[in-house]
Amino acid sequence: MTASAPAPDPRRWRALSVMLMGQFAALLDVSVTNVALPSIGRSTGAGASELQWIVTGYVLAFALVPVIGGRLGDQRGRRRIFTIAVLGFVIASAAVGLAPNAGLLIAARVVQGLFGGMMGPQVSGFIQNAFPAWERGRAFGRLGLTVGAGTALGPVIAGLLIAAGGPEIGWRLVFFINVPVGIAAVLLARRWVPADEPSSTASGRRVDVLGAILLGAGVLCLLFPIVETGQSGGPLTLLLLLPAAGFLFALVRHEARLTKADAGPLLDLRLFRVRSFVTGVVFAVVFFCSNTGIPLVLALYYQNGLGFTALQSGLGVTAYAIGSVVGAPVAGRFVSRVGRPLLVGAVAVFTSVTIVLGLLVQVGAEATDPAGVILRLCVPLFVLGIAGGAIVTPNQTLTLADVDPRRGGVAGGVVQTAQRVGSSIGQTVLGTAFVLAVAGAAGSAGAGSPAKDPATFADALTLALAVSVVFSASAILLSAIEVRRHRNG
């Protein structure tokens, strides 16, 4: 007789909900800051460069640590690392809210991003270990819901808090709200999240410091010029891609040696022998290039072209957020049965609706009434959100399906790093396309005052959406090739 598998922990769904509380707060802080920047500038006296670094510092720090955090979770226990990450995030959030000047605010945002980026791998690693294979799709559905809702609801929540607290206090409330949420997550995690057993072998407990340094330097040199090119950086920042290639090459050599010796590598290269994992990582980069730039260019269109307030701009993407909340858990229930064809269908819908959205923008190019514009675009944005939610969740599930659960944390960290790279590229490329298309055109003079030529801004949004279609069409091709390989294999 074969021994039966141990019964799943009955607390697993409650534990996942607790971990997703922290993940939601971290993702929310990626998107809330764009809306809060004008108030931050007036309150702290921050200049244009400093305001950009309030966003860039968090994004870069958030992207640097997922693989490192995933490895630490695999080694030292996910509840422990999750608790440390949330506590650090809470303290840094309070420091951001209390910052008297731009310099301290930027420093606190970097620390906030580092701890925020450590949470995600603990969640995906926990799902790999705590849930049986038939439940993982549903569990990743909840994670996908959190990712979509946290990213899309940020502008709405920021707009509401700034409206409630005013320009001086409102932006600080955006960060103070993390404090009670984080404290609750820590207390509930101690009660409901099981204390998993980390690796006890010498190699499993060793921290690969050189690998962490090489990975951090490589990701920083890769993402910094991408992010800065989309904001204020000149072409010379692209020269950092050269040392990025050198650092990442040295990382692969170093990790290959440690993997061969089974000496506790930071990035176990045996993961890349799993075809479904490699496909999912590449897909994550390509699709996130298409997906995450759309809310950014919509905000630029709403505020710079149509003169929307911060709150109206946030409400303009609410339908997208609701769609993400609907699509992620539904897709999570079907992914185990349907597999990668579900991705092909969802990306095809996403691509088609993006085209429809661009056509509707052109049809109403001269319209500037907030209520009319939001109502006209809400249906395609809702469907776009459903499709996006139905893509992120299945891809994570399928990417990690064949990965050894003992490496679930670091594997989840790789997926999240891929998503961050794709997000940075997409926001930069779509944002740059929009800015170049409106070069020389006079934008909105302030809330309630549309641009003199709103059609120019409509053209710019349509161009950015066309770029998104190129990325999503590439994602369709990638998924279709993988489906065909499965059928022939």
C-alpha positions as CSV (number, residue, x, y, z in Angstrom):
1,M,0.0,0.0,0.0
2,T,1.2,3.5,-0.7
3,A,1.0,6.1,2.0
4,S,-1.7,8.6,1.4
5,A,-0.8,12.3,1.0
6,P,-1.3,14.4,4.1
7,A,-4.6,16.3,4.3
8,P,-4.4,20.0,3.4
9,D,-4.2,22.4,6.3
10,P,-7.8,23.5,7.0
11,R,-6.6,27.0,7.7
12,R,-5.1,27.4,4.2
13,W,-7.8,29.7,2.7
14,R,-7.8,32.0,5.8
15,A,-4.0,32.0,5.7
16,L,-4.0,32.9,2.0
17,S,-6.5,35.8,2.7
18,V,-4.2,37.2,5.3
19,M,-1.1,37.0,3.0
20,L,-3.1,38.7,0.2
21,M,-3.9,41.6,2.6
22,G,-0.2,42.5,2.6
23,Q,0.2,41.8,-1.1
24,F,-2.7,44.1,-1.9
25,A,-1.1,47.0,0.1
26,A,2.2,46.6,-1.7
27,L,0.6,46.5,-5.1
28,L,-1.6,49.4,-4.3
29,D,1.4,51.6,-3.6
30,V,2.7,51.0,-7.1
31,S,-0.2,52.9,-8.6
32,V,-1.4,55.3,-6.0
33,T,1.6,57.6,-6.1
34,N,1.0,59.0,-9.7
35,V,-2.3,60.5,-8.5
36,A,-0.7,61.8,-5.3
37,L,2.3,63.4,-6.9
38,P,0.9,67.0,-7.4
39,S,-0.1,67.2,-3.8
40,I,3.2,65.8,-2.6
41,G,5.1,68.4,-4.7
42,R,3.1,71.3,-3.3
43,S,3.4,70.0,0.3
44,T,7.1,69.1,0.4
45,G,8.5,71.5,-2.3
46,A,9.8,68.5,-4.3
47,G,11.0,69.4,-7.8
48,A,10.2,67.4,-11.0
49,S,13.2,65.1,-10.7
50,E,12.5,64.4,-7.0
51,L,8.8,63.6,-7.8
52,Q,9.9,61.1,-10.5
53,W,12.2,59.4,-8.0
54,I,9.3,59.0,-5.5
55,V,7.8,56.7,-8.2
56,T,11.0,55.3,-9.7
57,G,12.6,54.5,-6.3
58,Y,9.7,52.3,-5.3
59,V,9.3,50.6,-8.6
60,L,13.0,49.7,-8.9
61,A,13.3,48.5,-5.3
62,F,10.0,46.5,-5.7
63,A,11.5,44.7,-8.7
64,L,14.9,44.0,-7.2
65,V,14.0,41.5,-4.4
66,P,11.4,38.9,-5.5
67,V,13.9,36.2,-6.3
68,I,15.9,36.9,-3.2
69,G,12.8,37.0,-1.1
70,G,11.6,33.8,-2.6
71,R,14.8,32.0,-1.8
72,L,14.8,33.3,1.8
73,G,11.2,32.0,2.1
74,D,12.2,28.6,0.8
75,Q,15.1,28.6,3.2
76,R,13.9,30.2,6.4
77,G,10.1,29.7,6.3
78,R,7.5,31.8,4.4
79,R,5.5,32.9,7.5
80,R,8.7,34.3,9.0
81,I,9.8,36.2,5.9
82,F,6.3,37.4,5.2
83,T,5.9,38.8,8.7
84,I,9.3,40.5,8.5
85,A,8.4,42.0,5.1
86,V,5.0,43.3,6.3
87,L,6.5,44.9,9.4
88,G,9.2,46.6,7.4
89,F,6.6,47.8,4.9
90,V,4.4,49.2,7.7
91,I,7.3,51.1,9.3
92,A,8.5,52.4,5.9
93,S,4.9,53.5,5.0
94,A,4.6,55.5,8.2
95,A,8.0,57.1,7.5
96,V,6.7,58.1,4.0
97,G,3.6,59.6,5.5
98,L,5.6,61.6,8.1
99,A,8.4,62.7,5.7
100,P,9.0,66.4,6.1
101,N,11.0,66.7,2.9
102,A,11.5,65.0,-0.5
103,G,14.8,63.4,0.3
104,L,13.5,61.5,3.3
105,L,10.4,60.6,1.4
106,I,12.4,59.1,-1.5
107,A,14.6,57.1,1.0
108,A,11.5,55.8,2.8
109,R,9.9,54.8,-0.6
110,V,12.9,52.8,-1.6
111,V,12.8,50.9,1.7
112,Q,9.0,50.5,1.3
113,G,9.6,49.0,-2.1
114,L,12.2,46.5,-0.9
115,F,10.0,45.1,1.8
116,G,6.9,45.2,-0.5
117,G,8.8,43.2,-3.2
118,M,9.6,40.5,-0.6
119,M,5.9,39.7,0.1
120,G,4.8,38.3,-3.3
121,P,7.1,35.2,-3.5
122,Q,5.9,34.2,0.0
123,V,2.3,34.1,-1.4
124,S,3.0,32.1,-4.5
125,G,5.3,29.8,-2.6
126,F,2.7,29.3,0.1
127,I,0.1,28.4,-2.6
128,Q,2.5,25.8,-4.1
129,N,3.0,24.1,-0.7
130,A,-0.3,24.5,1.1
131,F,-2.8,23.7,-1.7
132,P,-3.2,20.4,-3.6
133,A,-2.8,20.6,-7.4
134,W,-6.6,20.7,-8.0
135,E,-7.0,23.7,-5.8
136,R,-4.1,25.8,-7.0
137,G,-6.0,27.3,-9.9
138,R,-8.6,28.8,-7.5
139,A,-5.9,30.0,-5.1
140,F,-3.9,31.7,-7.9
141,G,-7.2,33.1,-9.0
142,R,-7.4,35.0,-5.7
143,L,-3.9,36.1,-6.1
144,G,-4.7,37.3,-9.7
145,L,-7.7,39.2,-8.3
146,T,-5.5,40.9,-5.8
147,V,-2.9,41.9,-8.4
148,G,-5.6,43.3,-10.7
149,A,-7.6,45.1,-8.0
150,G,-4.5,46.5,-6.3
151,T,-3.1,47.9,-9.4
152,A,-6.3,49.3,-10.9
153,L,-7.9,50.6,-7.7
154,G,-4.9,52.6,-6.7
155,P,-5.9,55.8,-8.5
156,V,-9.4,55.6,-7.2
157,I,-8.4,55.1,-3.6
158,A,-5.8,57.8,-3.9
159,G,-8.3,60.2,-5.4
160,L,-10.8,59.6,-2.6
161,L,-8.3,60.0,0.2
162,I,-6.8,63.2,-1.3
163,A,-10.4,64.6,-1.7
164,A,-11.2,63.7,1.9
165,G,-7.9,64.9,3.5
166,G,-7.1,67.8,1.3
167,P,-3.9,68.6,-0.5
168,E,-1.7,68.8,2.6
169,I,-3.0,65.7,4.6
170,G,-4.7,63.7,1.8
171,W,-1.5,62.3,0.2
172,R,-0.2,61.3,3.6
173,L,-3.3,59.3,4.3
174,V,-2.5,57.3,1.1
175,F,0.5,55.8,2.9
176,F,-0.8,55.9,6.5
177,I,-3.6,53.5,5.5
178,N,-1.0,50.8,5.1
179,V,-0.3,50.9,8.8
180,P,-3.5,49.4,10.3
181,V,-3.8,47.0,7.3
182,G,-0.2,45.7,7.9
183,I,-0.6,45.4,11.6
184,A,-3.7,43.3,11.1
185,A,-2.0,41.1,8.6
186,V,0.9,40.4,11.0
187,L,-1.3,39.5,13.9
188,L,-3.5,37.3,11.8
189,A,-0.5,35.7,10.1
190,R,0.8,34.6,13.5
191,R,-2.5,33.0,14.2
192,W,-3.6,31.4,10.9
193,V,-0.5,31.1,8.6
194,P,1.2,27.8,9.4
195,A,4.9,27.8,10.3
196,D,6.2,25.8,7.4
197,E,9.4,23.8,7.9
198,P,12.3,25.4,6.0
199,S,15.2,23.4,4.6
200,S,17.5,22.2,7.3
201,T,20.4,21.1,5.2
202,A,23.6,23.1,5.2
203,S,23.4,24.0,1.5
204,G,19.7,24.8,1.9
205,R,20.4,27.2,4.7
206,R,23.3,29.0,3.1
207,V,22.6,32.5,1.8
208,D,24.1,33.0,-1.7
209,V,25.4,36.6,-1.1
210,L,27.4,36.9,-4.3
211,G,24.3,35.7,-6.3
212,A,22.1,38.2,-4.6
213,I,24.6,41.0,-5.4
214,L,24.9,40.0,-9.0
215,L,21.1,39.6,-9.4
216,G,20.4,43.0,-7.8
217,A,23.0,44.8,-9.8
218,G,21.8,43.2,-13.1
219,V,18.1,43.9,-12.5
220,L,18.9,47.5,-11.4
221,C,21.1,48.2,-14.5
222,L,18.4,46.6,-16.7
223,L,15.3,48.4,-15.3
224,F,16.9,51.8,-14.4
225,P,17.4,52.9,-18.0
226,I,14.0,51.5,-19.0
227,V,12.2,53.4,-16.3
228,E,14.2,56.6,-16.7
229,T,13.8,56.6,-20.5
230,G,10.1,56.8,-19.9
231,Q,10.5,59.7,-17.5
232,S,13.4,62.1,-17.8
233,G,16.4,60.0,-18.6
234,G,18.4,60.6,-21.8
235,P,19.8,58.1,-24.3
236,L,23.0,57.8,-22.2
237,T,21.1,55.9,-19.5
238,L,20.7,53.0,-22.0
239,L,24.4,52.4,-21.7
240,L,23.6,50.7,-18.4
241,L,22.2,47.8,-20.4
242,L,25.8,46.8,-21.1
243,P,26.8,46.2,-17.5
244,A,23.4,44.6,-17.0
245,A,24.3,42.0,-19.5
246,G,27.7,41.5,-17.8
247,F,26.1,41.1,-14.3
248,L,23.5,38.7,-15.5
249,F,26.0,36.6,-17.5
250,A,28.2,36.4,-14.4
251,L,25.1,35.4,-12.3
252,V,24.3,32.6,-14.7
253,R,27.9,31.3,-14.5
254,H,27.9,31.5,-10.7
255,E,24.5,29.9,-10.2
256,A,25.3,27.1,-12.7
257,R,28.3,26.2,-10.6
258,L,26.3,26.2,-7.3
259,T,23.5,24.3,-8.9
260,K,25.8,21.6,-10.2
261,A,27.4,21.3,-6.7
262,D,23.9,21.5,-5.1
263,A,25.4,24.2,-2.9
264,G,22.3,26.3,-2.2
265,P,22.1,28.6,-5.3
266,L,20.0,31.7,-5.1
267,L,18.5,30.9,-8.5
268,D,18.3,27.2,-9.1
269,L,18.9,26.8,-12.8
270,R,17.1,23.5,-12.8
271,L,13.9,25.5,-12.9
272,F,14.8,26.5,-16.5
273,R,14.8,22.8,-17.6
274,V,11.0,22.9,-17.1
275,R,9.5,23.9,-20.4
276,S,6.2,25.1,-19.0
277,F,8.1,27.4,-16.5
278,V,10.2,29.0,-19.2
279,T,7.2,29.5,-21.5
280,G,5.3,31.1,-18.6
281,V,8.1,33.5,-17.7
282,V,8.6,34.7,-21.3
283,F,4.8,35.1,-21.7
284,A,4.7,37.1,-18.5
285,V,7.2,39.6,-19.8
286,V,5.4,40.0,-23.2
287,F,1.9,40.2,-21.8
288,F,2.7,42.7,-19.1
289,C,4.3,44.9,-21.7
290,S,0.8,45.1,-23.2
291,N,-1.3,45.2,-20.1
292,T,0.1,47.6,-17.4
293,G,0.8,50.6,-19.7
294,I,-2.9,51.0,-20.5
295,P,-4.0,52.5,-17.1
296,L,-1.0,54.9,-17.4
297,V,-1.9,56.3,-20.8
298,L,-5.6,56.5,-19.9
299,A,-4.6,58.7,-16.9
300,L,-2.5,60.9,-19.2
301,Y,-5.4,61.2,-21.6
302,Y,-8.0,61.9,-18.9
303,Q,-6.0,64.5,-17.0
304,N,-3.8,66.1,-19.6
305,G,-6.2,66.0,-22.5
306,L,-9.7,66.2,-20.9
307,G,-8.9,68.1,-17.7
308,F,-10.2,65.4,-15.4
309,T,-9.6,65.7,-11.6
310,A,-7.6,63.0,-9.9
311,L,-10.8,61.4,-8.6
312,Q,-12.5,61.5,-12.1
313,S,-9.3,59.9,-13.6
314,G,-9.4,57.1,-11.0
315,L,-13.1,56.5,-11.7
316,G,-12.3,56.3,-15.4
317,V,-10.5,53.0,-14.8
318,T,-12.9,51.6,-12.2
319,A,-14.6,49.4,-14.8
320,Y,-11.2,47.9,-15.6
321,A,-10.6,47.2,-11.9
322,I,-14.0,45.6,-11.5
323,G,-13.4,43.4,-14.6
324,S,-10.1,42.2,-13.2
325,V,-11.8,41.3,-9.9
326,V,-14.4,39.3,-11.8
327,G,-12.0,37.6,-14.4
328,A,-9.2,36.4,-12.1
329,P,-11.1,34.0,-9.8
330,V,-13.4,32.7,-12.6
331,A,-10.4,31.8,-14.8
332,G,-8.7,30.2,-11.8
333,R,-11.5,27.7,-11.5
334,F,-11.2,26.6,-15.2
335,V,-7.4,26.7,-15.8
336,S,-6.7,23.2,-14.5
337,R,-9.3,21.7,-16.9
338,V,-8.7,23.9,-20.0
339,G,-5.0,24.6,-19.7
340,R,-3.1,26.9,-22.0
341,P,-5.9,27.2,-24.6
342,L,-7.6,29.4,-22.0
343,L,-4.7,31.8,-22.3
344,V,-5.0,31.9,-26.1
345,G,-8.7,32.8,-25.9
346,A,-8.3,35.4,-23.2
347,V,-5.4,37.2,-24.9
348,A,-7.4,37.1,-28.2
349,V,-10.3,38.8,-26.4
350,F,-7.8,41.3,-24.8
351,T,-6.3,42.2,-28.1
352,S,-9.7,42.6,-29.9
353,V,-11.2,44.8,-27.1
354,T,-8.1,47.0,-27.1
355,I,-8.7,47.7,-30.8
356,V,-12.4,48.4,-30.0
357,L,-11.3,50.8,-27.2
358,G,-9.1,52.7,-29.6
359,L,-12.0,53.0,-32.1
360,L,-14.3,54.4,-29.5
361,V,-11.7,56.9,-28.4
362,Q,-11.5,58.1,-32.0
363,V,-15.3,58.3,-32.4
364,G,-15.6,60.6,-29.4
365,A,-12.3,62.4,-30.0
366,E,-13.8,65.9,-29.3
367,A,-15.9,64.8,-26.2
368,T,-14.6,66.1,-22.9
369,D,-17.6,65.7,-20.5
370,P,-16.3,63.3,-17.7
371,A,-19.5,61.4,-17.2
372,G,-20.0,60.9,-21.0
373,V,-16.5,59.8,-21.6
374,I,-16.4,57.4,-18.6
375,L,-19.8,55.8,-19.6
376,R,-18.7,55.4,-23.3
377,L,-15.5,53.6,-22.3
378,C,-16.7,51.6,-19.3
379,V,-18.0,48.5,-21.2
380,P,-14.8,47.9,-23.2
381,L,-12.7,48.6,-20.1
382,F,-14.7,46.2,-18.1
383,V,-14.3,43.4,-20.7
384,L,-10.6,44.3,-20.9
385,G,-10.3,43.9,-17.2
386,I,-12.0,40.5,-17.3
387,A,-9.6,39.3,-20.0
388,G,-6.6,40.7,-18.2
389,G,-7.6,38.9,-15.0
390,A,-8.2,35.7,-16.9
391,I,-4.7,35.9,-18.2
392,V,-2.5,36.7,-15.2
393,T,-4.0,33.9,-13.0
394,P,-3.9,31.0,-15.5
395,N,-0.3,31.9,-16.5
396,Q,0.9,31.8,-12.9
397,T,-0.8,28.5,-12.3
398,L,0.5,26.9,-15.5
399,T,4.0,28.4,-15.1
400,L,4.4,26.9,-11.6
401,A,2.4,23.7,-12.2
402,D,5.4,21.5,-12.9
403,V,7.8,23.2,-10.4
404,D,9.0,21.3,-7.3
405,P,7.0,22.9,-4.4
406,R,10.3,23.1,-2.5
407,R,11.4,25.7,-5.0
408,G,8.0,27.4,-5.2
409,G,9.3,30.6,-3.5
410,V,12.2,31.3,-5.8
411,A,10.1,30.2,-8.9
412,G,7.4,32.6,-7.9
413,G,10.1,35.3,-7.5
414,V,11.3,34.7,-11.0
415,V,7.7,35.1,-12.4
416,Q,7.2,38.3,-10.5
417,T,10.5,39.7,-11.7
418,A,9.4,38.9,-15.2
419,Q,6.2,40.7,-14.6
420,R,8.0,43.8,-13.3
421,V,10.4,43.8,-16.3
422,G,7.4,43.6,-18.6
423,S,5.5,46.3,-16.7
424,S,8.4,48.7,-16.9
425,I,8.9,48.1,-20.6
426,G,5.2,48.4,-21.3
427,Q,4.7,51.6,-19.3
428,T,7.8,53.2,-20.9
429,V,7.0,52.3,-24.5
430,L,3.3,53.1,-24.3
431,G,3.9,56.2,-22.2
432,T,6.7,57.4,-24.6
433,A,4.4,56.8,-27.6
434,F,1.7,58.9,-26.0
435,V,4.1,61.8,-25.1
436,L,5.7,61.9,-28.5
437,A,2.3,62.0,-30.2
438,V,1.2,65.0,-28.2
439,A,4.6,66.8,-28.4
440,G,4.0,70.5,-28.9
441,A,0.3,70.3,-28.1
442,A,-1.0,72.4,-25.3
443,G,-2.4,70.2,-22.5
444,S,-5.0,70.9,-19.8
445,A,-4.3,74.0,-17.7
446,G,-5.9,72.3,-14.7
447,A,-8.8,70.2,-13.5
448,G,-12.0,71.1,-15.2
449,S,-10.1,72.7,-18.1
450,P,-9.8,70.4,-21.2
451,A,-7.0,70.9,-23.7
452,K,-7.6,73.2,-26.6
453,D,-7.3,70.3,-29.0
454,P,-8.5,67.1,-27.2
455,A,-8.5,65.2,-30.5
456,T,-4.7,65.3,-30.5
457,F,-4.7,63.5,-27.1
458,A,-7.3,61.0,-28.4
459,D,-4.9,60.3,-31.3
460,A,-2.0,59.8,-28.9
461,L,-4.1,57.4,-26.8
462,T,-5.0,55.4,-29.9
463,L,-1.4,55.2,-30.9
464,A,-0.4,53.9,-27.5
465,L,-3.2,51.3,-27.6
466,A,-1.9,50.2,-31.1
467,V,1.5,49.5,-29.5
468,S,-0.3,47.5,-26.8
469,V,-1.9,45.4,-29.5
470,V,1.5,44.6,-31.0
471,F,2.6,43.2,-27.6
472,S,-0.6,41.2,-27.0
473,A,-0.6,39.8,-30.5
474,S,2.9,38.5,-29.7
475,A,1.6,36.9,-26.6
476,I,-1.1,35.1,-28.6
477,L,1.5,33.7,-30.9
478,L,3.7,32.5,-28.0
479,S,0.7,30.8,-26.4
480,A,-0.5,29.3,-29.6
481,I,3.0,27.8,-30.3
482,E,3.0,26.2,-26.8
483,V,-0.5,24.7,-27.3
484,R,0.5,23.2,-30.6
485,R,3.6,21.7,-29.0
486,H,1.5,20.1,-26.3
487,R,-0.9,18.6,-29.0
488,N,2.0,17.3,-31.0
489,G,3.9,16.0,-28.0
